C-alpha cells in the first residue's frame, strides 16, 4: 500500500492532536515493543510513536524497521515523533481518494 499526498495530509491532520501511544526507550526495538505495535496498529490503525534517543540516524532506522516489520506506512516523522498507518480489516479510518 502506498499513500498519496492527499491521504498523507489527511492522516497528518488526524494524528496532530493525538498523544504518542507507544514509546520506544533505551532498550530500542525489542520483541515486546514490536508485538505491542502490531496489536495497537490493528486496534487504532494510526499511531503516533515517541522515540527517546538523541541519535537521528538511529531514530530513522527504528522507524524503517517498524514500518518493514509491521507492514505500516510512514505518514510523518518530525524529530523524535513518528506517525505510522496501517489499515485494519475493519477499516476504521476512511481515506480520501
C-alpha positions as a Markdown table, in Angstrom:
| # | Residue | x | y | z |
|---|---|---|---|---|
| 1 | Unk | 0.0 | 0.0 | 0.0 |
| 2 | Unk | 1.3 | 3.4 | -0.9 |
| 3 | Unk | -0.3 | 6.7 | 0.4 |
| 4 | Unk | -0.8 | 9.6 | -2.0 |
| 5 | Unk | -0.2 | 13.2 | -1.0 |
| 6 | Unk | -3.9 | 13.8 | -0.1 |
| 7 | Unk | -4.1 | 10.7 | 2.1 |
| 8 | Unk | -0.9 | 11.6 | 3.9 |
| 9 | Unk | -2.1 | 15.1 | 4.5 |
| 10 | Unk | -5.4 | 13.8 | 5.8 |
| 11 | Unk | -3.7 | 11.3 | 8.2 |
| 12 | Unk | -1.3 | 14.0 | 9.5 |
| 13 | Unk | -4.3 | 16.1 | 10.4 |
| 14 | Unk | -5.9 | 13.2 | 12.3 |
| 15 | Unk | -2.6 | 12.5 | 14.1 |
| 16 | Unk | -1.8 | 16.0 | 15.1 |
| 17 | Unk | -4.0 | 16.2 | 18.3 |
| 18 | Unk | -3.2 | 12.6 | 19.3 |
| 19 | Unk | -0.8 | 11.8 | 22.1 |
| 20 | Unk | 2.0 | 9.3 | 21.4 |
| 21 | Unk | 0.6 | 5.9 | 22.0 |
| 22 | Unk | 3.8 | 3.9 | 22.0 |
| 23 | Unk | 7.2 | 5.0 | 23.4 |
| 24 | Unk | 10.5 | 3.4 | 22.4 |
| 25 | Unk | 13.0 | 3.8 | 25.2 |
| 26 | Unk | 16.7 | 3.0 | 25.7 |
| 27 | Unk | 16.2 | -0.7 | 25.0 |
| 28 | Unk | 15.3 | 0.0 | 21.4 |
| 29 | Unk | 13.1 | -2.2 | 19.3 |
| 30 | Unk | 12.5 | -5.3 | 21.4 |
| 31 | Unk | 10.2 | -8.1 | 20.5 |
| 32 | Unk | 7.8 | -6.9 | 23.2 |
| 33 | Unk | 7.7 | -3.4 | 21.6 |
| 34 | Unk | 7.1 | -4.9 | 18.1 |
| 35 | Unk | 4.3 | -7.1 | 19.5 |
| 36 | Unk | 2.7 | -4.1 | 21.2 |
| 37 | Unk | 3.0 | -2.1 | 17.9 |
| 38 | Unk | 1.3 | -4.9 | 16.0 |
| 39 | Unk | -1.7 | -5.2 | 18.3 |
| 40 | Unk | -2.0 | -1.4 | 18.7 |
| 41 | Unk | -1.9 | -0.9 | 14.9 |
| 42 | Unk | -4.7 | -3.5 | 14.5 |
| 43 | Unk | -6.8 | -1.6 | 17.0 |
| 44 | Unk | -6.1 | 2.0 | 16.1 |
| 45 | Unk | -4.7 | 2.0 | 12.5 |
| 46 | Unk | -3.0 | 5.3 | 13.0 |
| 47 | Unk | -0.2 | 5.6 | 15.7 |
| 48 | Unk | 2.0 | 8.3 | 17.0 |
| 49 | Unk | 5.3 | 6.9 | 18.3 |
| 50 | Unk | 7.8 | 8.6 | 20.6 |
| 51 | Unk | 11.4 | 7.5 | 20.1 |
| 52 | Unk | 13.5 | 8.5 | 23.1 |
| 53 | Unk | 17.0 | 8.7 | 21.6 |
| 54 | Unk | 19.1 | 11.7 | 20.5 |
| 55 | Unk | 20.7 | 9.8 | 17.6 |
| 56 | Unk | 19.0 | 11.0 | 14.4 |
| 57 | Unk | 20.2 | 8.0 | 12.3 |
| 58 | Unk | 19.1 | 5.5 | 15.0 |
| 59 | Unk | 15.6 | 7.1 | 15.1 |
| 60 | Unk | 15.4 | 6.8 | 11.3 |
| 61 | Unk | 16.5 | 3.2 | 11.4 |
| 62 | Unk | 13.9 | 2.4 | 14.2 |
| 63 | Unk | 11.1 | 3.9 | 12.0 |
| 64 | Unk | 12.3 | 1.9 | 8.9 |
| 65 | Unk | 12.4 | -1.3 | 11.0 |
| 66 | Unk | 9.0 | -0.6 | 12.5 |
| 67 | Unk | 7.4 | 0.0 | 9.0 |
| 68 | Unk | 9.0 | -3.1 | 7.5 |
| 69 | Unk | 8.2 | -5.4 | 10.3 |
| 70 | Unk | 4.5 | -4.2 | 10.7 |
| 71 | Unk | 3.8 | -3.5 | 7.0 |
| 72 | Unk | 2.8 | 0.0 | 8.0 |
| 73 | Unk | 3.3 | 3.2 | 6.0 |
| 74 | Unk | 5.2 | 6.2 | 7.4 |
| 75 | Unk | 3.0 | 9.2 | 7.4 |
| 76 | Unk | 5.3 | 11.7 | 9.0 |
| 77 | Unk | 8.5 | 11.9 | 11.1 |
| 78 | Unk | 9.4 | 15.1 | 12.9 |
| 79 | Unk | 12.2 | 14.9 | 15.5 |
| 80 | Unk | 11.6 | 12.2 | 18.0 |
| 81 | Unk | 8.0 | 11.6 | 16.9 |
| 82 | Unk | 6.8 | 9.4 | 14.1 |
| 83 | Unk | 3.3 | 8.7 | 12.7 |
| 84 | Unk | 2.5 | 5.4 | 11.0 |
| 85 | Unk | -0.6 | 4.0 | 9.4 |
| 86 | Unk | -1.8 | 0.5 | 8.5 |
| 87 | Unk | -5.4 | -0.2 | 7.7 |
| 88 | Unk | -7.1 | -3.0 | 9.7 |
| 89 | Unk | -9.6 | -5.4 | 8.4 |
| 90 | Unk | -12.5 | -3.2 | 9.8 |
| 91 | Unk | -11.2 | 0.0 | 8.1 |
| 92 | Unk | -11.9 | 2.4 | 10.9 |
| 93 | Unk | -10.3 | 5.3 | 9.0 |
| 94 | Unk | -11.7 | 6.1 | 5.6 |
| 95 | Unk | -9.0 | 7.6 | 3.4 |
| 96 | Unk | -9.8 | 10.1 | 0.7 |
| 97 | Unk | -9.2 | 9.0 | -2.9 |
